[in-house]
Amino acid sequence: MRHLFSLLNFPARRRLEALRPRLHRLAYAWCHDAVLADDLVQDCLAKALVRGDQLRDEQALESWLFSILNNCWRDHLRARREFVDVAELDDAIFSDAPGPEQNYASRQTTQRVRHAIASLPLGQRQVITLVDIEESTYAEVARILEVPVGTVMSRLSRARLALKQHFMVDQAAGDQAIRGQMTIRRVK
């Protein structure tokens, strides 16, 4: 077992640098605040450096860092003791400013997905981002979140079902709006 400081040779440093964007993406998916996500990732990496001797398997560095990030997120929530209404975050997170045509559709899809994920309860949001976005295994997610694998599977199932229902409602509303705009006029 080697201390993480001894791992900070060039390849290990590159591996940590490569994981930083994923940690930030995950933290942002959980908190929806870029500045807070930066702080959580910084805190996570600082704790990892201090506690590097706790890493038993170098191959598990990614899930170990995700676990530390989850603990940093929990610490932040405990310190805050309040939760922000997700509906209030929509205006700050999602921008409706038009962009180039080729990016517009992609940005709209991203916004719908983020909004749908943000509407999920925290446990489901954590599981779906770890499994479907970060491609972690159920076992890794269970270790990171400190819950049984069965809980991971049930949260993931409920989250996917909620997202499916959310997008079906969106599709039905869009179809209805299109039908309302289309009128057929009979000309004699």
ABEGO torsion letter per residue (X at the ends): XBBAAAAABAAAAAAAAAAAAAAAAAAAAAAGBAAAAAAAAAAAAAAAAAAAAABABAAAAAAAAAAAAAAAAAAAAAAAGBBBBAAAAAAAABBABBBBAAAAAAAAAAAAAAAAAAABBAAAAAAAAAAAAAGBBAAAAAAAAGBBAAAAAAAAAAAAAAAAAAAAAAAAAAAAAAAAABBBBBBX
